[in-house]
């Protein structure tokens, strides 16, 4: 991985929190160097970096990694009552 020089005048350590099932949280402000050389910048105090590459706002996480679980539909008592009629 290539190293990127630290911005001048900002030498304090950044806190990085890794969530195995989600994004990487980084104390901001941050600059992210993308594979094509572009730089994405955020001035927020904490940013979520996408690690699954499903985000529509890559490199920022938009929670696209979350799987949607279907809830079972509640039984409709009216639908069963009409079945025995002839």
PyMOL Python script that loads the backbone (N, CA, C, O; Angstrom):
from pymol import cmd

cmd.read_pdbstr("""\
ATOM      1  N   UNK A   1       0.846  -1.169   0.000  1.00  0.00           N
ATOM      2  CA  UNK A   1       0.000   0.000   0.000  1.00  0.00           C
ATOM      3  C   UNK A   1       0.893   1.233   0.000  1.00  0.00           C
ATOM      4  O   UNK A   1       1.830   1.307   0.794  1.00  0.00           O
ATOM      5  N   UNK A   2       0.627   2.196  -0.864  1.00  0.00           N
ATOM      6  CA  UNK A   2       1.467   3.391  -0.903  1.00  0.00           C
ATOM      7  C   UNK A   2       1.232   4.238   0.340  1.00  0.00           C
ATOM      8  O   UNK A   2       0.126   4.278   0.879  1.00  0.00           O
ATOM      9  N   UNK A   3       2.278   4.911   0.784  1.00  0.00           N
ATOM     10  CA  UNK A   3       2.135   5.806   1.925  1.00  0.00           C
ATOM     11  C   UNK A   3       1.836   7.203   1.424  1.00  0.00           C
ATOM     12  O   UNK A   3       2.348   7.643   0.395  1.00  0.00           O
ATOM     13  N   UNK A   4       1.001   7.883   2.176  1.00  0.00           N
ATOM     14  CA  UNK A   4       0.612   9.241   1.820  1.00  0.00           C
ATOM     15  C   UNK A   4       1.147  10.164   2.896  1.00  0.00           C
ATOM     16  O   UNK A   4       0.927   9.902   4.079  1.00  0.00           O
ATOM     17  N   UNK A   5       1.832  11.222   2.540  1.00  0.00           N
ATOM     18  CA  UNK A   5       2.371  12.117   3.557  1.00  0.00           C
ATOM     19  C   UNK A   5       1.249  12.742   4.381  1.00  0.00           C
ATOM     20  O   UNK A   5       0.173  13.048   3.866  1.00  0.00           O
ATOM     21  N   UNK A   6       1.523  12.924   5.664  1.00  0.00           N
ATOM     22  CA  UNK A   6       0.550  13.538   6.566  1.00  0.00           C
ATOM     23  C   UNK A   6       0.436  15.019   6.244  1.00  0.00           C
ATOM     24  O   UNK A   6       1.441  15.668   5.954  1.00  0.00           O
ATOM     25  N   UNK A   7      -0.803  15.574   6.292  1.00  0.00           N
ATOM     26  CA  UNK A   7      -0.958  17.003   6.024  1.00  0.00           C
ATOM     27  C   UNK A   7      -0.126  17.828   7.013  1.00  0.00           C
ATOM     28  O   UNK A   7      -0.048  17.487   8.194  1.00  0.00           O
ATOM     29  N   UNK A   8       0.479  18.886   6.542  1.00  0.00           N
ATOM     30  CA  UNK A   8       1.312  19.743   7.386  1.00  0.00           C
ATOM     31  C   UNK A   8       0.474  20.391   8.478  1.00  0.00           C
ATOM     32  O   UNK A   8      -0.653  20.825   8.237  1.00  0.00           O
ATOM     33  N   UNK A   9       1.038  20.452   9.687  1.00  0.00           N
ATOM     34  CA  UNK A   9       0.359  21.140  10.778  1.00  0.00           C
ATOM     35  C   UNK A   9      -0.671  20.310  11.521  1.00  0.00           C
ATOM     36  O   UNK A   9      -1.282  20.818  12.461  1.00  0.00           O
ATOM     37  N   UNK A  10      -0.891  19.069  11.150  1.00  0.00           N
ATOM     38  CA  UNK A  10      -1.890  18.235  11.825  1.00  0.00           C
ATOM     39  C   UNK A  10      -1.238  16.902  12.177  1.00  0.00           C
ATOM     40  O   UNK A  10      -1.412  15.912  11.467  1.00  0.00           O
ATOM     41  N   UNK A  11      -0.483  16.883  13.282  1.00  0.00           N
ATOM     42  CA  UNK A  11       0.291  15.695  13.613  1.00  0.00           C
ATOM     43  C   UNK A  11      -0.340  14.829  14.693  1.00  0.00           C
ATOM     44  O   UNK A  11       0.264  13.836  15.096  1.00  0.00           O
ATOM     45  N   UNK A  12      -1.532  15.166  15.178  1.00  0.00           N
ATOM     46  CA  UNK A  12      -2.135  14.336  16.221  1.00  0.00           C
ATOM     47  C   UNK A  12      -2.633  13.020  15.640  1.00  0.00           C
ATOM     48  O   UNK A  12      -3.033  12.947  14.478  1.00  0.00           O
ATOM     49  N   UNK A  13      -2.601  11.996  16.462  1.00  0.00           N
ATOM     50  CA  UNK A  13      -3.034  10.667  16.020  1.00  0.00           C
ATOM     51  C   UNK A  13      -4.543  10.652  15.798  1.00  0.00           C
ATOM     52  O   UNK A  13      -5.292  11.291  16.536  1.00  0.00           O
ATOM     53  N   UNK A  14      -4.975   9.931  14.794  1.00  0.00           N
ATOM     54  CA  UNK A  14      -6.404   9.755  14.499  1.00  0.00           C
ATOM     55  C   UNK A  14      -6.863   8.450  15.111  1.00  0.00           C
ATOM     56  O   UNK A  14      -6.136   7.456  15.090  1.00  0.00           O
ATOM     57  N   UNK A  15      -8.062   8.450  15.654  1.00  0.00           N
ATOM     58  CA  UNK A  15      -8.643   7.221  16.193  1.00  0.00           C
ATOM     59  C   UNK A  15      -9.398   6.531  15.070  1.00  0.00           C
ATOM     60  O   UNK A  15     -10.201   7.154  14.376  1.00  0.00           O
ATOM     61  N   UNK A  16      -9.135   5.232  14.894  1.00  0.00           N
ATOM     62  CA  UNK A  16      -9.796   4.424  13.877  1.00  0.00           C
ATOM     63  C   UNK A  16     -10.467   3.260  14.596  1.00  0.00           C
ATOM     64  O   UNK A  16      -9.823   2.526  15.345  1.00  0.00           O
ATOM     65  N   UNK A  17     -11.778   3.096  14.359  1.00  0.00           N
ATOM     66  CA  UNK A  17     -12.530   2.015  14.981  1.00  0.00           C
ATOM     67  C   UNK A  17     -12.994   1.081  13.871  1.00  0.00           C
ATOM     68  O   UNK A  17     -13.677   1.507  12.939  1.00  0.00           O
ATOM     69  N   UNK A  18     -12.623  -0.197  13.971  1.00  0.00           N
ATOM     70  CA  UNK A  18     -12.976  -1.178  12.950  1.00  0.00           C
ATOM     71  C   UNK A  18     -14.142  -2.017  13.442  1.00  0.00           C
ATOM     72  O   UNK A  18     -14.061  -2.650  14.495  1.00  0.00           O
ATOM     73  N   UNK A  19     -15.233  -2.019  12.674  1.00  0.00           N
ATOM     74  CA  UNK A  19     -16.403  -2.830  12.977  1.00  0.00           C
ATOM     75  C   UNK A  19     -16.397  -3.995  11.993  1.00  0.00           C
ATOM     76  O   UNK A  19     -16.497  -3.770  10.786  1.00  0.00           O
ATOM     77  N   UNK A  20     -16.282  -5.239  12.475  1.00  0.00           N
ATOM     78  CA  UNK A  20     -16.195  -6.364  11.547  1.00  0.00           C
ATOM     79  C   UNK A  20     -17.414  -6.529  10.642  1.00  0.00           C
ATOM     80  O   UNK A  20     -17.318  -7.161   9.590  1.00  0.00           O
ATOM     81  N   UNK A  21     -18.540  -5.980  11.030  1.00  0.00           N
ATOM     82  CA  UNK A  21     -19.749  -6.111  10.206  1.00  0.00           C
ATOM     83  C   UNK A  21     -20.194  -4.780   9.616  1.00  0.00           C
ATOM     84  O   UNK A  21     -21.339  -4.640   9.186  1.00  0.00           O
ATOM     85  N   UNK A  22     -19.311  -3.823   9.596  1.00  0.00           N
ATOM     86  CA  UNK A  22     -19.717  -2.518   9.092  1.00  0.00           C
ATOM     87  C   UNK A  22     -18.538  -1.709   8.614  1.00  0.00           C
ATOM     88  O   UNK A  22     -17.514  -2.256   8.203  1.00  0.00           O
ATOM     89  N   UNK A  23     -18.691  -0.398   8.672  1.00  0.00           N
ATOM     90  CA  UNK A  23     -17.656   0.482   8.147  1.00  0.00           C
ATOM     91  C   UNK A  23     -16.502   0.659   9.129  1.00  0.00           C
ATOM     92  O   UNK A  23     -16.555   0.192  10.267  1.00  0.00           O
ATOM     93  N   UNK A  24     -15.469   1.336   8.666  1.00  0.00           N
ATOM     94  CA  UNK A  24     -14.366   1.763   9.516  1.00  0.00           C
ATOM     95  C   UNK A  24     -14.662   3.205   9.900  1.00  0.00           C
ATOM     96  O   UNK A  24     -14.855   4.056   9.033  1.00  0.00           O
ATOM     97  N   UNK A  25     -14.698   3.478  11.195  1.00  0.00           N
ATOM     98  CA  UNK A  25     -14.961   4.831  11.687  1.00  0.00           C
ATOM     99  C   UNK A  25     -13.633   5.527  11.951  1.00  0.00           C
ATOM    100  O   UNK A  25     -12.760   4.982  12.625  1.00  0.00           O
ATOM    101  N   UNK A  26     -13.488   6.740  11.413  1.00  0.00           N
ATOM    102  CA  UNK A  26     -12.249   7.493  11.541  1.00  0.00           C
ATOM    103  C   UNK A  26     -12.589   8.881  12.060  1.00  0.00           C
ATOM    104  O   UNK A  26     -13.508   9.534  11.565  1.00  0.00           O
ATOM    105  N   UNK A  27     -11.829   9.331  13.076  1.00  0.00           N
ATOM    106  CA  UNK A  27     -11.999  10.699  13.546  1.00  0.00           C
ATOM    107  C   UNK A  27     -11.547  11.639  12.441  1.00  0.00           C
ATOM    108  O   UNK A  27     -10.489  11.444  11.843  1.00  0.00           O
ATOM    109  N   UNK A  28     -12.346  12.650  12.176  1.00  0.00           N
ATOM    110  CA  UNK A  28     -12.046  13.567  11.096  1.00  0.00           C
ATOM    111  C   UNK A  28     -11.398  14.834  11.598  1.00  0.00           C
ATOM    112  O   UNK A  28     -11.129  14.963  12.792  1.00  0.00           O
ATOM    113  N   UNK A  29     -11.147  15.760  10.714  1.00  0.00           N
ATOM    114  CA  UNK A  29     -11.377  15.671   9.280  1.00  0.00           C
ATOM    115  C   UNK A  29     -10.404  14.686   8.624  1.00  0.00           C
ATOM    116  O   UNK A  29      -9.317  14.431   9.142  1.00  0.00           O
ATOM    117  N   UNK A  30     -10.811  14.144   7.483  1.00  0.00           N
ATOM    118  CA  UNK A  30      -9.979  13.165   6.793  1.00  0.00           C
ATOM    119  C   UNK A  30      -9.918  13.457   5.297  1.00  0.00           C
ATOM    120  O   UNK A  30     -10.819  14.058   4.713  1.00  0.00           O
ATOM    121  N   UNK A  31      -8.825  13.009   4.711  1.00  0.00           N
ATOM    122  CA  UNK A  31      -8.690  12.968   3.261  1.00  0.00           C
ATOM    123  C   UNK A  31      -8.419  11.521   2.898  1.00  0.00           C
ATOM    124  O   UNK A  31      -7.539  10.885   3.479  1.00  0.00           O
ATOM    125  N   UNK A  32      -9.169  10.999   1.943  1.00  0.00           N
ATOM    126  CA  UNK A  32      -9.016   9.617   1.506  1.00  0.00           C
ATOM    127  C   UNK A  32      -8.500   9.644   0.079  1.00  0.00           C
ATOM    128  O   UNK A  32      -9.107  10.245  -0.807  1.00  0.00           O
ATOM    129  N   UNK A  33      -7.369   8.982  -0.130  1.00  0.00           N
ATOM    130  CA  UNK A  33      -6.803   8.886  -1.479  1.00  0.00           C
ATOM    131  C   UNK A  33      -7.398   7.635  -2.115  1.00  0.00           C
ATOM    132  O   UNK A  33      -7.177   6.521  -1.641  1.00  0.00           O
ATOM    133  N   UNK A  34      -8.154   7.828  -3.192  1.00  0.00           N
ATOM    134  CA  UNK A  34      -8.820   6.727  -3.889  1.00  0.00           C
ATOM    135  C   UNK A  34      -7.843   6.024  -4.825  1.00  0.00           C
ATOM    136  O   UNK A  34      -6.806   6.587  -5.176  1.00  0.00           O
ATOM    137  N   UNK A  35      -8.167   4.797  -5.233  1.00  0.00           N
ATOM    138  CA  UNK A  35      -7.250   4.039  -6.102  1.00  0.00           C
ATOM    139  C   UNK A  35      -6.857   4.775  -7.384  1.00  0.00           C
ATOM    140  O   UNK A  35      -5.759   4.574  -7.902  1.00  0.00           O
ATOM    141  N   UNK A  36      -7.750   5.626  -7.897  1.00  0.00           N
ATOM    142  CA  UNK A  36      -7.430   6.344  -9.134  1.00  0.00           C
ATOM    143  C   UNK A  36      -6.678   7.656  -8.884  1.00  0.00           C
ATOM    144  O   UNK A  36      -6.415   8.416  -9.816  1.00  0.00           O
ATOM    145  N   UNK A  37      -6.331   7.916  -7.601  1.00  0.00           N
ATOM    146  CA  UNK A  37      -5.562   9.107  -7.279  1.00  0.00           C
ATOM    147  C   UNK A  37      -6.393  10.301  -6.832  1.00  0.00           C
ATOM    148  O   UNK A  37      -5.849  11.269  -6.299  1.00  0.00           O
ATOM    149  N   UNK A  38      -7.700  10.243  -7.042  1.00  0.00           N
ATOM    150  CA  UNK A  38      -8.551  11.340  -6.581  1.00  0.00           C
ATOM    151  C   UNK A  38      -8.541  11.377  -5.060  1.00  0.00           C
ATOM    152  O   UNK A  38      -8.266  10.372  -4.405  1.00  0.00           O
ATOM    153  N   UNK A  39      -8.844  12.550  -4.504  1.00  0.00           N
ATOM    154  CA  UNK A  39      -8.895  12.706  -3.056  1.00  0.00           C
ATOM    155  C   UNK A  39     -10.309  13.083  -2.654  1.00  0.00           C
ATOM    156  O   UNK A  39     -10.882  14.042  -3.170  1.00  0.00           O
ATOM    157  N   UNK A  40     -10.865  12.311  -1.721  1.00  0.00           N
ATOM    158  CA  UNK A  40     -12.180  12.616  -1.152  1.00  0.00           C
ATOM    159  C   UNK A  40     -11.929  13.194   0.235  1.00  0.00           C
ATOM    160  O   UNK A  40     -11.165  12.617   1.009  1.00  0.00           O
ATOM    161  N   UNK A  41     -12.550  14.312   0.563  1.00  0.00           N
ATOM    162  CA  UNK A  41     -12.317  14.979   1.838  1.00  0.00           C
ATOM    163  C   UNK A  41     -13.620  15.135   2.605  1.00  0.00           C
ATOM    164  O   UNK A  41     -14.666  15.433   2.029  1.00  0.00           O
ATOM    165  N   UNK A  42     -13.539  14.929   3.911  1.00  0.00           N
ATOM    166  CA  UNK A  42     -14.679  15.172   4.790  1.00  0.00           C
ATOM    167  C   UNK A  42     -14.180  15.952   5.999  1.00  0.00           C
ATOM    168  O   UNK A  42     -13.133  15.632   6.563  1.00  0.00           O
ATOM    169  N   UNK A  43     -14.925  16.965   6.390  1.00  0.00           N
ATOM    170  CA  UNK A  43     -14.590  17.778   7.553  1.00  0.00           C
ATOM    171  C   UNK A  43     -15.393  17.380   8.784  1.00  0.00           C
ATOM    172  O   UNK A  43     -15.310  18.046   9.816  1.00  0.00           O
ATOM    173  N   UNK A  44     -16.170  16.303   8.689  1.00  0.00           N
ATOM    174  CA  UNK A  44     -16.962  15.836   9.828  1.00  0.00           C
ATOM    175  C   UNK A  44     -16.047  15.368  10.944  1.00  0.00           C
ATOM    176  O   UNK A  44     -14.896  15.011  10.693  1.00  0.00           O
ATOM    177  N   UNK A  45     -16.551  15.365  12.191  1.00  0.00           N
ATOM    178  CA  UNK A  45     -15.700  14.957  13.313  1.00  0.00           C
ATOM    179  C   UNK A  45     -15.485  13.451  13.348  1.00  0.00           C
ATOM    180  O   UNK A  45     -14.497  12.991  13.921  1.00  0.00           O
ATOM    181  N   UNK A  46     -16.379  12.673  12.753  1.00  0.00           N
ATOM    182  CA  UNK A  46     -16.190  11.229  12.569  1.00  0.00           C
ATOM    183  C   UNK A  46     -16.787  10.851  11.224  1.00  0.00           C
ATOM    184  O   UNK A  46     -17.891  11.279  10.888  1.00  0.00           O
ATOM    185  N   UNK A  47     -16.063  10.052  10.456  1.00  0.00           N
ATOM    186  CA  UNK A  47     -16.580   9.585   9.166  1.00  0.00           C
ATOM    187  C   UNK A  47     -16.591   8.068   9.150  1.00  0.00           C
ATOM    188  O   UNK A  47     -15.791   7.418   9.822  1.00  0.00           O
ATOM    189  N   UNK A  48     -17.509   7.517   8.372  1.00  0.00           N
ATOM    190  CA  UNK A  48     -17.610   6.077   8.194  1.00  0.00           C
ATOM    191  C   UNK A  48     -17.116   5.737   6.795  1.00  0.00           C
ATOM    192  O   UNK A  48     -17.699   6.164   5.799  1.00  0.00           O
ATOM    193  N   UNK A  49     -16.041   4.968   6.731  1.00  0.00           N
ATOM    194  CA  UNK A  49     -15.471   4.565   5.446  1.00  0.00           C
ATOM    195  C   UNK A  49     -16.000   3.199   5.059  1.00  0.00           C
ATOM    196  O   UNK A  49     -15.968   2.265   5.861  1.00  0.00           O
ATOM    197  N   UNK A  50     -16.483   3.079   3.843  1.00  0.00           N
ATOM    198  CA  UNK A  50     -17.034   1.825   3.338  1.00  0.00           C
ATOM    199  C   UNK A  50     -15.915   0.816   3.117  1.00  0.00           C
ATOM    200  O   UNK A  50     -14.885   1.139   2.524  1.00  0.00           O
ATOM    201  N   UNK A  51     -16.124  -0.409   3.599  1.00  0.00           N
ATOM    202  CA  UNK A  51     -15.153  -1.473   3.361  1.00  0.00           C
ATOM    203  C   UNK A  51     -15.708  -2.571   2.466  1.00  0.00           C
ATOM    204  O   UNK A  51     -14.961  -3.437   2.008  1.00  0.00           O
ATOM    205  N   UNK A  52     -17.025  -2.541   2.210  1.00  0.00           N
ATOM    206  CA  UNK A  52     -17.635  -3.606   1.403  1.00  0.00           C
ATOM    207  C   UNK A  52     -17.787  -3.204  -0.064  1.00  0.00           C
ATOM    208  O   UNK A  52     -18.073  -4.052  -0.909  1.00  0.00           O
ATOM    209  N   UNK A  53     -17.603  -1.941  -0.369  1.00  0.00           N
ATOM    210  CA  UNK A  53     -17.715  -1.368  -1.715  1.00  0.00           C
ATOM    211  C   UNK A  53     -19.132  -1.423  -2.277  1.00  0.00           C
ATOM    212  O   UNK A  53     -19.315  -1.307  -3.489  1.00  0.00           O
ATOM    213  N   UNK A  54     -20.142  -1.598  -1.415  1.00  0.00           N
ATOM    214  CA  UNK A  54     -21.539  -1.574  -1.870  1.00  0.00           C
ATOM    215  C   UNK A  54     -22.128  -0.176  -1.822  1.00  0.00           C
ATOM    216  O   UNK A  54     -23.213   0.058  -2.354  1.00  0.00           O
ATOM    217  N   UNK A  55     -21.432   0.749  -1.196  1.00  0.00           N
ATOM    218  CA  UNK A  55     -21.951   2.095  -0.989  1.00  0.00           C
ATOM    219  C   UNK A  55     -22.116   2.838  -2.312  1.00  0.00           C
ATOM    220  O   UNK A  55     -21.269   2.747  -3.200  1.00  0.00           O
ATOM    221  N   UNK A  56     -23.204   3.565  -2.425  1.00  0.00           N
ATOM    222  CA  UNK A  56     -23.422   4.422  -3.596  1.00  0.00           C
ATOM    223  C   UNK A  56     -22.663   5.734  -3.438  1.00  0.00           C
ATOM    224  O   UNK A  56     -22.575   6.523  -4.380  1.00  0.00           O
ATOM    225  N   UNK A  57     -22.112   5.968  -2.240  1.00  0.00           N
ATOM    226  CA  UNK A  57     -21.370   7.199  -1.957  1.00  0.00           C
ATOM    227  C   UNK A  57     -19.909   6.881  -1.642  1.00  0.00           C
ATOM    228  O   UNK A  57     -19.269   7.633  -0.908  1.00  0.00           O
ATOM    229  N   UNK A  58     -19.368   5.789  -2.178  1.00  0.00           N
ATOM    230  CA  UNK A  58     -18.008   5.348  -1.889  1.00  0.00           C
ATOM    231  C   UNK A  58     -17.032   6.497  -2.045  1.00  0.00           C
ATOM    232  O   UNK A  58     -17.126   7.213  -3.042  1.00  0.00           O
ATOM    233  N   UNK A  59     -16.107   6.724  -1.137  1.00  0.00           N
ATOM    234  CA  UNK A  59     -15.638   5.870  -0.065  1.00  0.00           C
ATOM    235  C   UNK A  59     -16.427   5.988   1.238  1.00  0.00           C
ATOM    236  O   UNK A  59     -16.106   5.308   2.213  1.00  0.00           O
ATOM    237  N   UNK A  60     -17.446   6.836   1.271  1.00  0.00           N
ATOM    238  CA  UNK A  60     -18.228   7.017   2.495  1.00  0.00           C
ATOM    239  C   UNK A  60     -19.288   5.926   2.586  1.00  0.00           C
ATOM    240  O   UNK A  60     -19.889   5.558   1.577  1.00  0.00           O
ATOM    241  N   UNK A  61     -19.515   5.418   3.766  1.00  0.00           N
ATOM    242  CA  UNK A  61     -20.503   4.361   3.981  1.00  0.00           C
ATOM    243  C   UNK A  61     -21.902   4.949   3.971  1.00  0.00           C
ATOM    244  O   UNK A  61     -22.148   5.975   4.607  1.00  0.00           O
ATOM    245  N   UNK A  62     -22.816   4.317   3.262  1.00  0.00           N
ATOM    246  CA  UNK A  62     -24.223   4.728   3.278  1.00  0.00           C
ATOM    247  C   UNK A  62     -25.116   3.606   3.813  1.00  0.00           C
ATOM    248  O   UNK A  62     -26.324   3.612   3.573  1.00  0.00           O
ATOM    249  N   UNK A  63     -24.541   2.658   4.525  1.00  0.00           N
ATOM    250  CA  UNK A  63     -25.194   1.496   5.142  1.00  0.00           C
ATOM    251  C   UNK A  63     -25.737   0.491   4.134  1.00  0.00           C
ATOM    252  O   UNK A  63     -26.606  -0.309   4.478  1.00  0.00           O
ATOM    253  N   UNK A  64     -25.252   0.513   2.917  1.00  0.00           N
ATOM    254  CA  UNK A  64     -25.676  -0.472   1.918  1.00  0.00           C
ATOM    255  C   UNK A  64     -25.252  -1.880   2.299  1.00  0.00           C
ATOM    256  O   UNK A  64     -25.781  -2.851   1.758  1.00  0.00           O
ATOM    257  N   UNK A  65     -24.296  -2.008   3.232  1.00  0.00           N
ATOM    258  CA  UNK A  65     -23.814  -3.325   3.646  1.00  0.00           C
ATOM    259  C   UNK A  65     -24.836  -4.068   4.496  1.00  0.00           C
ATOM    260  O   UNK A  65     -24.750  -5.286   4.646  1.00  0.00           O
ATOM    261  N   UNK A  66     -25.789  -3.351   5.045  1.00  0.00           N
ATOM    262  CA  UNK A  66     -26.780  -4.000   5.912  1.00  0.00           C
ATOM    263  C   UNK A  66     -27.703  -4.871   5.082  1.00  0.00           C
ATOM    264  O   UNK A  66     -28.218  -4.453   4.045  1.00  0.00           O
ATOM    265  N   UNK A  67     -27.897  -6.067   5.550  1.00  0.00           N
ATOM    266  CA  UNK A  67     -28.818  -6.965   4.855  1.00  0.00           C
ATOM    267  C   UNK A  67     -30.220  -6.717   5.369  1.00  0.00           C
ATOM    268  O   UNK A  67     -30.440  -6.576   6.572  1.00  0.00           O
ATOM    269  N   UNK A  68     -31.150  -6.665   4.460  1.00  0.00           N
ATOM    270  CA  UNK A  68     -32.540  -6.481   4.853  1.00  0.00           C
ATOM    271  C   UNK A  68     -33.168  -7.836   5.096  1.00  0.00           C
ATOM    272  O   UNK A  68     -33.164  -8.706   4.225  1.00  0.00           O
ATOM    273  N   UNK A  69     -33.703  -8.001   6.282  1.00  0.00           N
ATOM    274  CA  UNK A  69     -34.361  -9.252   6.614  1.00  0.00           C
ATOM    275  C   UNK A  69     -35.853  -9.075   6.453  1.00  0.00           C
ATOM    276  O   UNK A  69     -36.423  -8.080   6.899  1.00  0.00           O
ATOM    277  N   UNK A  70     -36.481 -10.042   5.815  1.00  0.00           N
ATOM    278  CA  UNK A  70     -37.930  -9.984   5.641  1.00  0.00           C
ATOM    279  C   UNK A  70     -38.607 -10.472   6.905  1.00  0.00           C
ATOM    280  O   UNK A  70     -38.238 -11.498   7.478  1.00  0.00           O
ATOM    281  N   UNK A  71     -39.586  -9.727   7.317  1.00  0.00           N
ATOM    282  CA  UNK A  71     -40.366 -10.131   8.478  1.00  0.00           C
ATOM    283  C   UNK A  71     -41.527 -10.978   7.991  1.00  0.00           C
ATOM    284  O   UNK A  71     -42.118 -10.674   6.955  1.00  0.00           O
ATOM    285  N   UNK A  72     -41.865 -12.037   8.719  1.00  0.00           N
ATOM    286  CA  UNK A  72     -43.020 -12.836   8.299  1.00  0.00           C
ATOM    287  C   UNK A  72     -44.291 -12.002   8.409  1.00  0.00           C
ATOM    288  O   UNK A  72     -44.472 -11.235   9.355  1.00  0.00           O
ATOM    289  N   UNK A  73     -45.156 -12.167   7.430  1.00  0.00           N
ATOM    290  CA  UNK A  73     -46.416 -11.430   7.445  1.00  0.00           C
ATOM    291  C   UNK A  73     -47.317 -11.981   8.537  1.00  0.00           C
ATOM    292  O   UNK A  73     -47.394 -13.194   8.732  1.00  0.00           O
ATOM    293  N   UNK A  74     -47.995 -11.096   9.246  1.00  0.00           N
ATOM    294  CA  UNK A  74     -48.933 -11.590  10.257  1.00  0.00           C
ATOM    295  C   UNK A  74     -50.102 -12.287   9.576  1.00  0.00           C
ATOM    296  O   UNK A  74     -50.548 -11.877   8.505  1.00  0.00           O
ATOM    297  N   UNK A  75     -50.589 -13.339  10.210  1.00  0.00           N
ATOM    298  CA  UNK A  75     -51.731 -14.073   9.647  1.00  0.00           C
ATOM    299  C   UNK A  75     -52.949 -13.169   9.644  1.00  0.00           C
ATOM    300  O   UNK A  75     -53.207 -12.457  10.614  1.00  0.00           O
ATOM    301  N   UNK A  76     -53.689 -13.199   8.558  1.00  0.00           N
ATOM    302  CA  UNK A  76     -54.902 -12.394   8.433  1.00  0.00           C
ATOM    303  C   UNK A  76     -56.093 -13.280   8.789  1.00  0.00           C
ATOM    304  O   UNK A  76     -56.437 -14.177   8.019  1.00  0.00           O
ATOM    305  N   UNK A  77     -56.732 -13.050   9.941  1.00  0.00           N
ATOM    306  CA  UNK A  77     -57.838 -13.917  10.355  1.00  0.00           C
ATOM    307  C   UNK A  77     -59.015 -13.881   9.388  1.00  0.00           C
ATOM    308  O   UNK A  77     -59.761 -14.857   9.308  1.00  0.00           O
ATOM    309  N   UNK A  78     -59.204 -12.793   8.651  1.00  0.00           N
ATOM    310  CA  UNK A  78     -60.319 -12.681   7.708  1.00  0.00           C
ATOM    311  C   UNK A  78     -60.155 -13.611   6.517  1.00  0.00           C
ATOM    312  O   UNK A  78     -61.149 -14.091   5.973  1.00  0.00           O
ATOM    313  N   UNK A  79     -58.905 -13.878   6.096  1.00  0.00           N
ATOM    314  CA  UNK A  79     -58.678 -14.721   4.923  1.00  0.00           C
ATOM    315  C   UNK A  79     -59.004 -16.177   5.198  1.00  0.00           C
ATOM    316  O   UNK A  79     -59.447 -16.886   4.294  1.00  0.00           O
ATOM    317  N   UNK A  80     -58.795 -16.646   6.432  1.00  0.00           N
ATOM    318  CA  UNK A  80     -59.103 -18.032   6.773  1.00  0.00           C
ATOM    319  C   UNK A  80     -60.591 -18.256   6.986  1.00  0.00           C
ATOM    320  O   UNK A  80     -61.081 -19.362   6.757  1.00  0.00           O
ATOM    321  N   UNK A  81     -61.328 -17.225   7.422  1.00  0.00           N
ATOM    322  CA  UNK A  81     -62.756 -17.373   7.711  1.00  0.00           C
ATOM    323  C   UNK A  81     -63.562 -17.635   6.457  1.00  0.00           C
ATOM    324  O   UNK A  81     -64.588 -18.313   6.520  1.00  0.00           O
ATOM    325  N   UNK A  82     -63.131 -17.122   5.327  1.00  0.00           N
ATOM    326  CA  UNK A  82     -63.895 -17.272   4.094  1.00  0.00           C
ATOM    327  C   UNK A  82     -63.627 -18.561   3.345  1.00  0.00           C
ATOM    328  O   UNK A  82     -64.310 -18.842   2.359  1.00  0.00           O
ATOM    329  N   UNK A  83     -62.659 -19.354   3.774  1.00  0.00           N
ATOM    330  CA  UNK A  83     -62.288 -20.551   3.039  1.00  0.00           C
ATOM    331  C   UNK A  83     -63.342 -21.655   3.128  1.00  0.00           C
ATOM    332  O   UNK A  83     -63.480 -22.432   2.183  1.00  0.00           O
ATOM    333  N   UNK A  84     -64.094 -21.752   4.239  1.00  0.00           N
ATOM    334  CA  UNK A  84     -65.042 -22.841   4.400  1.00  0.00           C
ATOM    335  C   UNK A  84     -66.397 -22.586   3.773  1.00  0.00           C
ATOM    336  O   UNK A  84     -67.264 -23.459   3.786  1.00  0.00           O
ATOM    337  N   UNK A  85     -66.584 -21.414   3.233  1.00  0.00           N
ATOM    338  CA  UNK A  85     -67.890 -21.079   2.659  1.00  0.00           C
ATOM    339  C   UNK A  85     -68.021 -21.665   1.269  1.00  0.00           C
ATOM    340  O   UNK A  85     -67.048 -21.785   0.524  1.00  0.00           O
ATOM    341  N   UNK A  86     -69.231 -22.019   0.946  1.00  0.00           N
ATOM    342  CA  UNK A  86     -69.370 -22.703  -0.281  1.00  0.00           C
ATOM    343  C   UNK A  86     -70.143 -22.102  -1.322  1.00  0.00           C
ATOM    344  O   UNK A  86     -70.279 -22.680  -2.401  1.00  0.00           O
TER     345      UNK A  86
END
""", "prot")
cmd.dss("prot")
cmd.show_as("cartoon", "prot")
cmd.util.cbc("prot")
cmd.orient("prot")
